Amino acid sequence: MKSAVRKIGNSSGVIIPKPFFAEIGSKPGDKVDMLVEDGRIIITPVHSELRAGWPEDAKRVADEGDDALVWPEFSNEDDRELKW
């Protein structure tokens, strides 16, 4: 399919048909990763897992000594039920 590059404010853009996004499982508002490779623009959906990176971030915060409770009235008793 051919399309035209259009001016959008100070940038340029191409209208991508809805079926293209449906084929990669994306919809308006979803995050995508874009890169240029071998003269082509590649758009890939970003599917982040729930709580992705939390364990590493928690360890980093603890290592920095910045893991005191912000709201002491809310305990961490229910933390064991969280699934990482």
N, CA, C and O atoms as a Maestro MAE file, in Angstrom:
{
 s_m_m2io_version
 :::
 2.0.0
}

f_m_ct {
 s_m_title
 :::
 protein
 m_atom[336] {
  # First column is atom index #
  i_m_mmod_type
  r_m_x_coord
  r_m_y_coord
  r_m_z_coord
  i_m_residue_number
  s_m_chain_name
  s_m_pdb_residue_name
  s_m_pdb_atom_name
  i_m_atomic_number
  :::
  1 25 0.835 -1.168 0.000 1 A "MET " " N  " 7
  2 3 0.000 0.000 0.000 1 A "MET " " CA " 6
  3 2 0.888 1.242 0.000 1 A "MET " " C  " 6
  4 15 1.879 1.304 0.728 1 A "MET " " O  " 8
  5 25 0.541 2.195 -0.792 2 A "LYS " " N  " 7
  6 3 1.286 3.452 -0.840 2 A "LYS " " CA " 6
  7 2 0.545 4.504 -0.032 2 A "LYS " " C  " 6
  8 15 -0.684 4.503 0.050 2 A "LYS " " O  " 8
  9 25 1.322 5.404 0.562 3 A "SER " " N  " 7
  10 3 0.773 6.485 1.356 3 A "SER " " CA " 6
  11 2 1.658 7.703 1.149 3 A "SER " " C  " 6
  12 15 2.682 7.619 0.471 3 A "SER " " O  " 8
  13 25 1.277 8.819 1.719 4 A "ALA " " N  " 7
  14 3 2.064 10.040 1.576 4 A "ALA " " CA " 6
  15 2 2.483 10.547 2.951 4 A "ALA " " C  " 6
  16 15 1.740 10.418 3.924 4 A "ALA " " O  " 8
  17 25 3.670 11.119 3.019 5 A "VAL " " N  " 7
  18 3 4.148 11.740 4.250 5 A "VAL " " CA " 6
  19 2 3.468 13.099 4.351 5 A "VAL " " C  " 6
  20 15 3.465 13.878 3.398 5 A "VAL " " O  " 8
  21 25 2.894 13.372 5.517 6 A "ARG " " N  " 7
  22 3 2.164 14.621 5.712 6 A "ARG " " CA " 6
  23 2 2.824 15.446 6.807 6 A "ARG " " C  " 6
  24 15 3.486 14.908 7.695 6 A "ARG " " O  " 8
  25 25 2.638 16.738 6.734 7 A "LYS " " N  " 7
  26 3 3.146 17.627 7.778 7 A "LYS " " CA " 6
  27 2 2.145 17.619 8.928 7 A "LYS " " C  " 6
  28 15 0.947 17.816 8.728 7 A "LYS " " O  " 8
  29 25 2.660 17.387 10.142 8 A "ILE " " N  " 7
  30 3 1.828 17.396 11.340 8 A "ILE " " CA " 6
  31 2 2.540 18.295 12.351 8 A "ILE " " C  " 6
  32 15 3.465 17.855 13.034 8 A "ILE " " O  " 8
  33 25 2.109 19.545 12.443 9 A "GLY " " N  " 7
  34 3 2.789 20.508 13.306 9 A "GLY " " CA " 6
  35 2 4.205 20.715 12.818 9 A "GLY " " C  " 6
  36 15 4.417 21.020 11.645 9 A "GLY " " O  " 8
  37 25 5.189 20.553 13.710 10 A "ASN " " N  " 7
  38 3 6.597 20.673 13.333 10 A "ASN " " CA " 6
  39 2 7.183 19.342 12.884 10 A "ASN " " C  " 6
  40 15 8.374 19.254 12.586 10 A "ASN " " O  " 8
  41 25 6.354 18.308 12.835 11 A "SER " " N  " 7
  42 3 6.824 16.967 12.481 11 A "SER " " CA " 6
  43 2 6.202 16.518 11.176 11 A "SER " " C  " 6
  44 15 5.460 17.260 10.532 11 A "SER " " O  " 8
  45 25 6.511 15.314 10.804 12 A "SER " " N  " 7
  46 3 5.907 14.682 9.638 12 A "SER " " CA " 6
  47 2 5.305 13.366 10.083 12 A "SER " " C  " 6
  48 15 5.739 12.792 11.082 12 A "SER " " O  " 8
  49 25 4.315 12.883 9.358 13 A "GLY " " N  " 7
  50 3 3.682 11.627 9.738 13 A "GLY " " CA " 6
  51 2 3.056 10.931 8.558 13 A "GLY " " C  " 6
  52 15 2.890 11.501 7.480 13 A "GLY " " O  " 8
  53 25 2.714 9.690 8.792 14 A "VAL " " N  " 7
  54 3 2.041 8.860 7.802 14 A "VAL " " CA " 6
  55 2 0.827 8.263 8.499 14 A "VAL " " C  " 6
  56 15 0.943 7.759 9.616 14 A "VAL " " O  " 8
  57 25 -0.317 8.310 7.866 15 A "ILE " " N  " 7
  58 3 -1.510 7.687 8.423 15 A "ILE " " CA " 6
  59 2 -1.388 6.181 8.197 15 A "ILE " " C  " 6
  60 15 -1.199 5.723 7.070 15 A "ILE " " O  " 8
  61 25 -1.498 5.426 9.279 16 A "ILE " " N  " 7
  62 3 -1.409 3.968 9.189 16 A "ILE " " CA " 6
  63 2 -2.821 3.413 9.361 16 A "ILE " " C  " 6
  64 15 -3.473 3.680 10.370 16 A "ILE " " O  " 8
  65 25 -3.291 2.649 8.387 17 A "PRO " " N  " 7
  66 3 -4.662 2.131 8.452 17 A "PRO " " CA " 6
  67 2 -4.902 1.240 9.676 17 A "PRO " " C  " 6
  68 15 -4.012 0.510 10.111 17 A "PRO " " O  " 8
  69 25 -6.112 1.315 10.217 18 A "LYS " " N  " 7
  70 3 -6.506 0.550 11.396 18 A "LYS " " CA " 6
  71 2 -6.240 -0.954 11.244 18 A "LYS " " C  " 6
  72 15 -5.789 -1.577 12.205 18 A "LYS " " O  " 8
  73 25 -6.499 -1.563 10.080 19 A "PRO " " N  " 7
  74 3 -6.230 -3.002 9.948 19 A "PRO " " CA " 6
  75 2 -4.759 -3.369 10.172 19 A "PRO " " C  " 6
  76 15 -4.466 -4.479 10.617 19 A "PRO " " O  " 8
  77 25 -3.840 -2.462 9.874 20 A "PHE " " N  " 7
  78 3 -2.422 -2.743 10.115 20 A "PHE " " CA " 6
  79 2 -2.180 -2.931 11.613 20 A "PHE " " C  " 6
  80 15 -1.490 -3.861 12.031 20 A "PHE " " O  " 8
  81 25 -2.759 -2.033 12.413 21 A "PHE " " N  " 7
  82 3 -2.582 -2.140 13.858 21 A "PHE " " CA " 6
  83 2 -3.314 -3.351 14.417 21 A "PHE " " C  " 6
  84 15 -2.832 -3.996 15.348 21 A "PHE " " O  " 8
  85 25 -4.470 -3.661 13.854 22 A "ALA " " N  " 7
  86 3 -5.203 -4.848 14.302 22 A "ALA " " CA " 6
  87 2 -4.358 -6.097 14.071 22 A "ALA " " C  " 6
  88 15 -4.376 -7.024 14.881 22 A "ALA " " O  " 8
  89 25 -3.629 -6.118 12.981 23 A "GLU " " N  " 7
  90 3 -2.803 -7.284 12.664 23 A "GLU " " CA " 6
  91 2 -1.671 -7.490 13.672 23 A "GLU " " C  " 6
  92 15 -1.258 -8.625 13.913 23 A "GLU " " O  " 8
  93 25 -1.167 -6.402 14.263 24 A "ILE " " N  " 7
  94 3 -0.097 -6.560 15.263 24 A "ILE " " CA " 6
  95 2 -0.659 -6.517 16.692 24 A "ILE " " C  " 6
  96 15 0.096 -6.533 17.664 24 A "ILE " " O  " 8
  97 25 -1.982 -6.463 16.804 25 A "GLY " " N  " 7
  98 3 -2.610 -6.505 18.126 25 A "GLY " " CA " 6
  99 2 -2.565 -5.199 18.878 25 A "GLY " " C  " 6
  100 15 -2.566 -5.202 20.109 25 A "GLY " " O  " 8
  101 25 -2.526 -4.072 18.172 26 A "SER " " N  " 7
  102 3 -2.467 -2.762 18.830 26 A "SER " " CA " 6
  103 2 -3.719 -1.960 18.526 26 A "SER " " C  " 6
  104 15 -4.386 -2.170 17.512 26 A "SER " " O  " 8
  105 25 -4.021 -1.041 19.424 27 A "LYS " " N  " 7
  106 3 -5.164 -0.156 19.252 27 A "LYS " " CA " 6
  107 2 -4.764 1.250 19.703 27 A "LYS " " C  " 6
  108 15 -3.710 1.415 20.317 27 A "LYS " " O  " 8
  109 25 -5.580 2.263 19.412 28 A "PRO " " N  " 7
  110 3 -5.228 3.622 19.824 28 A "PRO " " CA " 6
  111 2 -4.926 3.693 21.321 28 A "PRO " " C  " 6
  112 15 -5.662 3.147 22.143 28 A "PRO " " O  " 8
  113 25 -3.840 4.371 21.654 29 A "GLY " " N  " 7
  114 3 -3.413 4.521 23.039 29 A "GLY " " CA " 6
  115 2 -2.342 3.533 23.469 29 A "GLY " " C  " 6
  116 15 -1.666 3.750 24.474 29 A "GLY " " O  " 8
  117 25 -2.178 2.433 22.707 30 A "ASP " " N  " 7
  118 3 -1.142 1.449 23.041 30 A "ASP " " CA " 6
  119 2 0.236 2.025 22.755 30 A "ASP " " C  " 6
  120 15 0.387 2.898 21.900 30 A "ASP " " O  " 8
  121 25 1.230 1.536 23.465 31 A "LYS " " N  " 7
  122 3 2.613 1.963 23.230 31 A "LYS " " CA " 6
  123 2 3.234 1.091 22.147 31 A "LYS " " C  " 6
  124 15 2.968 -0.108 22.056 31 A "LYS " " O  " 8
  125 25 4.069 1.726 21.329 32 A "VAL " " N  " 7
  126 3 4.804 1.010 20.287 32 A "VAL " " CA " 6
  127 2 6.266 1.416 20.344 32 A "VAL " " C  " 6
  128 15 6.609 2.487 20.845 32 A "VAL " " O  " 8
  129 25 7.110 0.558 19.832 33 A "ASP " " N  " 7
  130 3 8.537 0.836 19.723 33 A "ASP " " CA " 6
  131 2 8.823 1.075 18.248 33 A "ASP " " C  " 6
  132 15 8.386 0.299 17.399 33 A "ASP " " O  " 8
  133 25 9.555 2.142 17.936 34 A "MET " " N  " 7
  134 3 9.872 2.444 16.540 34 A "MET " " CA " 6
  135 2 11.374 2.498 16.363 34 A "MET " " C  " 6
  136 15 12.097 3.013 17.216 34 A "MET " " O  " 8
  137 25 11.837 1.956 15.241 35 A "LEU " " N  " 7
  138 3 13.252 2.050 14.921 35 A "LEU " " CA " 6
  139 2 13.426 2.060 13.415 35 A "LEU " " C  " 6
  140 15 12.551 1.623 12.667 35 A "LEU " " O  " 8
  141 25 14.558 2.559 12.989 36 A "VAL " " N  " 7
  142 3 14.906 2.565 11.569 36 A "VAL " " CA " 6
  143 2 15.981 1.514 11.376 36 A "VAL " " C  " 6
  144 15 17.003 1.518 12.062 36 A "VAL " " O  " 8
  145 25 15.738 0.607 10.431 37 A "GLU " " N  " 7
  146 3 16.672 -0.483 10.172 37 A "GLU " " CA " 6
  147 2 16.716 -0.745 8.671 37 A "GLU " " C  " 6
  148 15 15.686 -0.993 8.044 37 A "GLU " " O  " 8
  149 25 17.899 -0.688 8.113 38 A "ASP " " N  " 7
  150 3 18.083 -0.934 6.676 38 A "ASP " " CA " 6
  151 2 17.145 -0.086 5.817 38 A "ASP " " C  " 6
  152 15 16.571 -0.576 4.845 38 A "ASP " " O  " 8
  153 25 16.993 1.193 6.184 39 A "GLY " " N  " 7
  154 3 16.174 2.103 5.393 39 A "GLY " " CA " 6
  155 2 14.679 1.905 5.563 39 A "GLY " " C  " 6
  156 15 13.897 2.429 4.770 39 A "GLY " " O  " 8
  157 25 14.263 1.158 6.581 40 A "ARG " " N  " 7
  158 3 12.840 0.919 6.824 40 A "ARG " " CA " 6
  159 2 12.480 1.381 8.232 40 A "ARG " " C  " 6
  160 15 13.295 1.308 9.152 40 A "ARG " " O  " 8
  161 25 11.264 1.851 8.381 41 A "ILE " " N  " 7
  162 3 10.751 2.204 9.698 41 A "ILE " " CA " 6
  163 2 9.985 0.988 10.207 41 A "ILE " " C  " 6
  164 15 9.057 0.509 9.555 41 A "ILE " " O  " 8
  165 25 10.383 0.498 11.372 42 A "ILE " " N  " 7
  166 3 9.754 -0.692 11.940 42 A "ILE " " CA " 6
  167 2 9.011 -0.291 13.207 42 A "ILE " " C  " 6
  168 15 9.584 0.319 14.110 42 A "ILE " " O  " 8
  169 25 7.735 -0.640 13.264 43 A "ILE " " N  " 7
  170 3 6.894 -0.341 14.419 43 A "ILE " " CA " 6
  171 2 6.502 -1.670 15.057 43 A "ILE " " C  " 6
  172 15 5.938 -2.544 14.399 43 A "ILE " " O  " 8
  173 25 6.808 -1.811 16.345 44 A "THR " " N  " 7
  174 3 6.535 -3.050 17.060 44 A "THR " " CA " 6
  175 2 5.723 -2.732 18.312 44 A "THR " " C  " 6
  176 15 6.059 -1.791 19.031 44 A "THR " " O  " 8
  177 25 4.665 -3.491 18.591 45 A "PRO " " N  " 7
  178 3 3.899 -3.226 19.812 45 A "PRO " " CA " 6
  179 2 4.731 -3.517 21.055 45 A "PRO " " C  " 6
  180 15 5.563 -4.424 21.064 45 A "PRO " " O  " 8
  181 25 4.495 -2.735 22.100 46 A "VAL " " N  " 7
  182 3 5.166 -2.946 23.378 46 A "VAL " " CA " 6
  183 2 4.135 -3.554 24.323 46 A "VAL " " C  " 6
  184 15 3.156 -2.904 24.691 46 A "VAL " " O  " 8
  185 25 4.363 -4.785 24.704 47 A "HIS " " N  " 7
  186 3 3.470 -5.465 25.645 47 A "HIS " " CA " 6
  187 2 4.232 -5.640 26.945 47 A "HIS " " C  " 6
  188 15 5.018 -6.575 27.098 47 A "HIS " " O  " 8
  189 25 3.993 -4.730 27.880 48 A "SER " " N  " 7
  190 3 4.703 -4.837 29.155 48 A "SER " " CA " 6
  191 2 3.876 -5.669 30.123 48 A "SER " " C  " 6
  192 15 2.651 -5.555 30.185 48 A "SER " " O  " 8
  193 25 4.568 -6.494 30.864 49 A "GLU " " N  " 7
  194 3 3.904 -7.319 31.854 49 A "GLU " " CA " 6
  195 2 3.576 -6.481 33.078 49 A "GLU " " C  " 6
  196 15 4.290 -5.538 33.419 49 A "GLU " " O  " 8
  197 25 2.493 -6.843 33.724 50 A "LEU " " N  " 7
  198 3 2.089 -6.185 34.950 50 A "LEU " " CA " 6
  199 2 3.202 -6.302 35.980 50 A "LEU " " C  " 6
  200 15 3.712 -7.397 36.218 50 A "LEU " " O  " 8
  201 25 3.576 -5.214 36.580 51 A "ARG " " N  " 7
  202 3 4.641 -5.141 37.584 51 A "ARG " " CA " 6
  203 2 6.018 -5.495 37.030 51 A "ARG " " C  " 6
  204 15 6.907 -5.869 37.794 51 A "ARG " " O  " 8
  205 25 6.207 -5.388 35.739 52 A "ALA " " N  " 7
  206 3 7.522 -5.696 35.151 52 A "ALA " " CA " 6
  207 2 8.578 -4.776 35.745 52 A "ALA " " C  " 6
  208 15 8.395 -3.560 35.799 52 A "ALA " " O  " 8
  209 25 9.668 -5.354 36.184 53 A "GLY " " N  " 7
  210 3 10.776 -4.581 36.724 53 A "GLY " " CA " 6
  211 2 10.650 -4.206 38.191 53 A "GLY " " C  " 6
  212 15 11.583 -3.641 38.760 53 A "GLY " " O  " 8
  213 25 9.522 -4.505 38.812 54 A "TRP " " N  " 7
  214 3 9.339 -4.127 40.214 54 A "TRP " " CA " 6
  215 2 10.365 -4.780 41.130 54 A "TRP " " C  " 6
  216 15 10.913 -4.092 41.991 54 A "TRP " " O  " 8
  217 25 10.654 -6.074 40.991 55 A "PRO " " N  " 7
  218 3 11.631 -6.672 41.915 55 A "PRO " " CA " 6
  219 2 12.996 -5.988 41.848 55 A "PRO " " C  " 6
  220 15 13.620 -5.735 42.879 55 A "PRO " " O  " 8
  221 25 13.454 -5.693 40.637 56 A "GLU " " N  " 7
  222 3 14.755 -5.028 40.470 56 A "GLU " " CA " 6
  223 2 14.723 -3.621 41.060 56 A "GLU " " C  " 6
  224 15 15.675 -3.188 41.709 56 A "GLU " " O  " 8
  225 25 13.617 -2.913 40.829 57 A "ASP " " N  " 7
  226 3 13.500 -1.561 41.375 57 A "ASP " " CA " 6
  227 2 13.451 -1.584 42.903 57 A "ASP " " C  " 6
  228 15 14.056 -0.734 43.557 57 A "ASP " " O  " 8
  229 25 12.733 -2.555 43.472 58 A "ALA " " N  " 7
  230 3 12.645 -2.658 44.930 58 A "ALA " " CA " 6
  231 2 14.022 -2.939 45.528 58 A "ALA " " C  " 6
  232 15 14.383 -2.373 46.560 58 A "ALA " " O  " 8
  233 25 14.782 -3.806 44.883 59 A "LYS " " N  " 7
  234 3 16.132 -4.121 45.372 59 A "LYS " " CA " 6
  235 2 17.024 -2.884 45.307 59 A "LYS " " C  " 6
  236 15 17.779 -2.605 46.238 59 A "LYS " " O  " 8
  237 25 16.931 -2.145 44.198 60 A "ARG " " N  " 7
  238 3 17.742 -0.938 44.048 60 A "ARG " " CA " 6
  239 2 17.395 0.076 45.139 60 A "ARG " " C  " 6
  240 15 18.290 0.668 45.742 60 A "ARG " " O  " 8
  241 25 16.105 0.276 45.392 61 A "VAL " " N  " 7
  242 3 15.677 1.224 46.421 61 A "VAL " " CA " 6
  243 2 16.177 0.776 47.792 61 A "VAL " " C  " 6
  244 15 16.645 1.595 48.583 61 A "VAL " " O  " 8
  245 25 16.077 -0.534 48.075 62 A "ALA " " N  " 7
  246 3 16.556 -1.053 49.361 62 A "ALA " " CA " 6
  247 2 18.064 -0.880 49.487 62 A "ALA " " C  " 6
  248 15 18.563 -0.505 50.548 62 A "ALA " " O  " 8
  249 25 18.788 -1.152 48.407 63 A "ASP " " N  " 7
  250 3 20.250 -1.002 48.428 63 A "ASP " " CA " 6
  251 2 20.665 0.442 48.688 63 A "ASP " " C  " 6
  252 15 21.701 0.704 49.300 63 A "ASP " " O  " 8
  253 25 19.831 1.385 48.209 64 A "GLU " " N  " 7
  254 3 20.131 2.803 48.411 64 A "GLU " " CA " 6
  255 2 19.671 3.287 49.787 64 A "GLU " " C  " 6
  256 15 19.907 4.437 50.157 64 A "GLU " " O  " 8
  257 25 19.009 2.398 50.548 65 A "GLY " " N  " 7
  258 3 18.534 2.774 51.879 65 A "GLY " " CA " 6
  259 2 17.340 3.693 51.862 65 A "GLY " " C  " 6
  260 15 17.077 4.395 52.839 65 A "GLY " " O  " 8
  261 25 16.611 3.698 50.759 66 A "ASP " " N  " 7
  262 3 15.471 4.600 50.616 66 A "ASP " " CA " 6
  263 2 14.159 3.813 50.631 66 A "ASP " " C  " 6
  264 15 13.230 4.136 49.891 66 A "ASP " " O  " 8
  265 25 14.089 2.775 51.478 67 A "ASP " " N  " 7
  266 3 12.912 1.910 51.466 67 A "ASP " " CA " 6
  267 2 12.030 2.061 52.707 67 A "ASP " " C  " 6
  268 15 11.253 1.161 53.027 67 A "ASP " " O  " 8
  269 25 12.142 3.178 53.397 68 A "ALA " " N  " 7
  270 3 11.276 3.423 54.554 68 A "ALA " " CA " 6
  271 2 9.845 3.616 54.070 68 A "ALA " " C  " 6
  272 15 9.611 4.114 52.969 68 A "ALA " " O  " 8
  273 25 8.888 3.215 54.908 69 A "LEU " " N  " 7
  274 3 7.489 3.387 54.533 69 A "LEU " " CA " 6
  275 2 7.159 4.870 54.407 69 A "LEU " " C  " 6
  276 15 7.460 5.662 55.300 69 A "LEU " " O  " 8
  277 25 6.544 5.231 53.304 70 A "VAL " " N  " 7
  278 3 6.143 6.617 53.093 70 A "VAL " " CA " 6
  279 2 4.917 6.917 53.945 70 A "VAL " " C  " 6
  280 15 4.796 7.996 54.526 70 A "VAL " " O  " 8
  281 25 4.007 5.946 54.010 71 A "TRP " " N  " 7
  282 3 2.811 6.076 54.825 71 A "TRP " " CA " 6
  283 2 2.848 4.979 55.887 71 A "TRP " " C  " 6
  284 15 2.323 3.891 55.652 71 A "TRP " " O  " 8
  285 25 3.450 5.234 57.043 72 A "PRO " " N  " 7
  286 3 3.617 4.192 58.063 72 A "PRO " " CA " 6
  287 2 2.310 3.531 58.488 72 A "PRO " " C  " 6
  288 15 2.319 2.389 58.948 72 A "PRO " " O  " 8
  289 25 1.191 4.230 58.339 73 A "GLU " " N  " 7
  290 3 -0.087 3.644 58.761 73 A "GLU " " CA " 6
  291 2 -0.533 2.494 57.846 73 A "GLU " " C  " 6
  292 15 -1.440 1.741 58.199 73 A "GLU " " O  " 8
  293 25 0.100 2.358 56.676 74 A "PHE " " N  " 7
  294 3 -0.188 1.247 55.772 74 A "PHE " " CA " 6
  295 2 0.957 0.250 55.867 74 A "PHE " " C  " 6
  296 15 2.078 0.534 55.446 74 A "PHE " " O  " 8
  297 25 0.667 -0.911 56.417 75 A "SER " " N  " 7
  298 3 1.732 -1.898 56.624 75 A "SER " " CA " 6
  299 2 2.008 -2.686 55.345 75 A "SER " " C  " 6
  300 15 1.310 -2.540 54.341 75 A "SER " " O  " 8
  301 25 3.030 -3.512 55.406 76 A "ASN " " N  " 7
  302 3 3.399 -4.376 54.280 76 A "ASN " " CA " 6
  303 2 2.922 -5.810 54.489 76 A "ASN " " C  " 6
  304 15 3.412 -6.724 53.826 76 A "ASN " " O  " 8
  305 25 1.976 -6.017 55.399 77 A "GLU " " N  " 7
  306 3 1.529 -7.364 55.739 77 A "GLU " " CA " 6
  307 2 1.015 -8.150 54.537 77 A "GLU " " C  " 6
  308 15 1.212 -9.363 54.461 77 A "GLU " " O  " 8
  309 25 0.366 -7.477 53.610 78 A "ASP " " N  " 7
  310 3 -0.229 -8.180 52.467 78 A "ASP " " CA " 6
  311 2 0.752 -8.398 51.317 78 A "ASP " " C  " 6
  312 15 0.377 -8.968 50.293 78 A "ASP " " O  " 8
  313 25 1.982 -7.961 51.467 79 A "ASP " " N  " 7
  314 3 2.955 -8.089 50.380 79 A "ASP " " CA " 6
  315 2 3.210 -9.536 49.972 79 A "ASP " " C  " 6
  316 15 3.501 -9.808 48.807 79 A "ASP " " O  " 8
  317 25 3.102 -10.476 50.929 80 A "ARG " " N  " 7
  318 3 3.389 -11.880 50.584 80 A "ARG " " CA " 6
  319 2 2.408 -12.415 49.550 80 A "ARG " " C  " 6
  320 15 2.720 -13.367 48.835 80 A "ARG " " O  " 8
  321 25 1.219 -11.808 49.465 81 A "GLU " " N  " 7
  322 3 0.213 -12.286 48.518 81 A "GLU " " CA " 6
  323 2 0.486 -11.818 47.091 81 A "GLU " " C  " 6
  324 15 -0.110 -12.338 46.147 81 A "GLU " " O  " 8
  325 25 1.369 -10.855 46.925 82 A "LEU " " N  " 7
  326 3 1.680 -10.367 45.581 82 A "LEU " " CA " 6
  327 2 2.429 -11.432 44.800 82 A "LEU " " C  " 6
  328 15 3.309 -12.107 45.334 82 A "LEU " " O  " 8
  329 25 2.074 -11.576 43.537 83 A "LYS " " N  " 7
  330 3 2.767 -12.532 42.678 83 A "LYS " " CA " 6
  331 2 3.701 -11.764 41.768 83 A "LYS " " C  " 6
  332 15 3.275 -10.895 41.008 83 A "LYS " " O  " 8
  333 25 4.967 -12.090 41.851 84 A "TRP " " N  " 7
  334 3 5.974 -11.426 41.034 84 A "TRP " " CA " 6
  335 2 6.187 -12.235 39.801 84 A "TRP " " C  " 6
  336 15 7.001 -11.866 38.954 84 A "TRP " " O  " 8
  :::
 }
 m_bond[335] {
  # First column is bond index #
  i_m_from
  i_m_to
  i_m_order
  :::
  1 1 2 1
  2 2 3 1
  3 3 4 2
  4 3 5 1
  5 5 6 1
  6 6 7 1
  7 7 8 2
  8 7 9 1
  9 9 10 1
  10 10 11 1
  11 11 12 2
  12 11 13 1
  13 13 14 1
  14 14 15 1
  15 15 16 2
  16 15 17 1
  17 17 18 1
  18 18 19 1
  19 19 20 2
  20 19 21 1
  21 21 22 1
  22 22 23 1
  23 23 24 2
  24 23 25 1
  25 25 26 1
  26 26 27 1
  27 27 28 2
  28 27 29 1
  29 29 30 1
  30 30 31 1
  31 31 32 2
  32 31 33 1
  33 33 34 1
  34 34 35 1
  35 35 36 2
  36 35 37 1
  37 37 38 1
  38 38 39 1
  39 39 40 2
  40 39 41 1
  41 41 42 1
  42 42 43 1
  43 43 44 2
  44 43 45 1
  45 45 46 1
  46 46 47 1
  47 47 48 2
  48 47 49 1
  49 49 50 1
  50 50 51 1
  51 51 52 2
  52 51 53 1
  53 53 54 1
  54 54 55 1
  55 55 56 2
  56 55 57 1
  57 57 58 1
  58 58 59 1
  59 59 60 2
  60 59 61 1
  61 61 62 1
  62 62 63 1
  63 63 64 2
  64 63 65 1
  65 65 66 1
  66 66 67 1
  67 67 68 2
  68 67 69 1
  69 69 70 1
  70 70 71 1
  71 71 72 2
  72 71 73 1
  73 73 74 1
  74 74 75 1
  75 75 76 2
  76 75 77 1
  77 77 78 1
  78 78 79 1
  79 79 80 2
  80 79 81 1
  81 81 82 1
  82 82 83 1
  83 83 84 2
  84 83 85 1
  85 85 86 1
  86 86 87 1
  87 87 88 2
  88 87 89 1
  89 89 90 1
  90 90 91 1
  91 91 92 2
  92 91 93 1
  93 93 94 1
  94 94 95 1
  95 95 96 2
  96 95 97 1
  97 97 98 1
  98 98 99 1
  99 99 100 2
  100 99 101 1
  101 101 102 1
  102 102 103 1
  103 103 104 2
  104 103 105 1
  105 105 106 1
  106 106 107 1
  107 107 108 2
  108 107 109 1
  109 109 110 1
  110 110 111 1
  111 111 112 2
  112 111 113 1
  113 113 114 1
  114 114 115 1
  115 115 116 2
  116 115 117 1
  117 117 118 1
  118 118 119 1
  119 119 120 2
  120 119 121 1
  121 121 122 1
  122 122 123 1
  123 123 124 2
  124 123 125 1
  125 125 126 1
  126 126 127 1
  127 127 128 2
  128 127 129 1
  129 129 130 1
  130 130 131 1
  131 131 132 2
  132 131 133 1
  133 133 134 1
  134 134 135 1
  135 135 136 2
  136 135 137 1
  137 137 138 1
  138 138 139 1
  139 139 140 2
  140 139 141 1
  141 141 142 1
  142 142 143 1
  143 143 144 2
  144 143 145 1
  145 145 146 1
  146 146 147 1
  147 147 148 2
  148 147 149 1
  149 149 150 1
  150 150 151 1
  151 151 152 2
  152 151 153 1
  153 153 154 1
  154 154 155 1
  155 155 156 2
  156 155 157 1
  157 157 158 1
  158 158 159 1
  159 159 160 2
  160 159 161 1
  161 161 162 1
  162 162 163 1
  163 163 164 2
  164 163 165 1
  165 165 166 1
  166 166 167 1
  167 167 168 2
  168 167 169 1
  169 169 170 1
  170 170 171 1
  171 171 172 2
  172 171 173 1
  173 173 174 1
  174 174 175 1
  175 175 176 2
  176 175 177 1
  177 177 178 1
  178 178 179 1
  179 179 180 2
  180 179 181 1
  181 181 182 1
  182 182 183 1
  183 183 184 2
  184 183 185 1
  185 185 186 1
  186 186 187 1
  187 187 188 2
  188 187 189 1
  189 189 190 1
  190 190 191 1
  191 191 192 2
  192 191 193 1
  193 193 194 1
  194 194 195 1
  195 195 196 2
  196 195 197 1
  197 197 198 1
  198 198 199 1
  199 199 200 2
  200 199 201 1
  201 201 202 1
  202 202 203 1
  203 203 204 2
  204 203 205 1
  205 205 206 1
  206 206 207 1
  207 207 208 2
  208 207 209 1
  209 209 210 1
  210 210 211 1
  211 211 212 2
  212 211 213 1
  213 213 214 1
  214 214 215 1
  215 215 216 2
  216 215 217 1
  217 217 218 1
  218 218 219 1
  219 219 220 2
  220 219 221 1
  221 221 222 1
  222 222 223 1
  223 223 224 2
  224 223 225 1
  225 225 226 1
  226 226 227 1
  227 227 228 2
  228 227 229 1
  229 229 230 1
  230 230 231 1
  231 231 232 2
  232 231 233 1
  233 233 234 1
  234 234 235 1
  235 235 236 2
  236 235 237 1
  237 237 238 1
  238 238 239 1
  239 239 240 2
  240 239 241 1
  241 241 242 1
  242 242 243 1
  243 243 244 2
  244 243 245 1
  245 245 246 1
  246 246 247 1
  247 247 248 2
  248 247 249 1
  249 249 250 1
  250 250 251 1
  251 251 252 2
  252 251 253 1
  253 253 254 1
  254 254 255 1
  255 255 256 2
  256 255 257 1
  257 257 258 1
  258 258 259 1
  259 259 260 2
  260 259 261 1
  261 261 262 1
  262 262 263 1
  263 263 264 2
  264 263 265 1
  265 265 266 1
  266 266 267 1
  267 267 268 2
  268 267 269 1
  269 269 270 1
  270 270 271 1
  271 271 272 2
  272 271 273 1
  273 273 274 1
  274 274 275 1
  275 275 276 2
  276 275 277 1
  277 277 278 1
  278 278 279 1
  279 279 280 2
  280 279 281 1
  281 281 282 1
  282 282 283 1
  283 283 284 2
  284 283 285 1
  285 285 286 1
  286 286 287 1
  287 287 288 2
  288 287 289 1
  289 289 290 1
  290 290 291 1
  291 291 292 2
  292 291 293 1
  293 293 294 1
  294 294 295 1
  295 295 296 2
  296 295 297 1
  297 297 298 1
  298 298 299 1
  299 299 300 2
  300 299 301 1
  301 301 302 1
  302 302 303 1
  303 303 304 2
  304 303 305 1
  305 305 306 1
  306 306 307 1
  307 307 308 2
  308 307 309 1
  309 309 310 1
  310 310 311 1
  311 311 312 2
  312 311 313 1
  313 313 314 1
  314 314 315 1
  315 315 316 2
  316 315 317 1
  317 317 318 1
  318 318 319 1
  319 319 320 2
  320 319 321 1
  321 321 322 1
  322 322 323 1
  323 323 324 2
  324 323 325 1
  325 325 326 1
  326 326 327 1
  327 327 328 2
  328 327 329 1
  329 329 330 1
  330 330 331 1
  331 331 332 2
  332 331 333 1
  333 333 334 1
  334 334 335 1
  335 335 336 2
  :::
 }
}
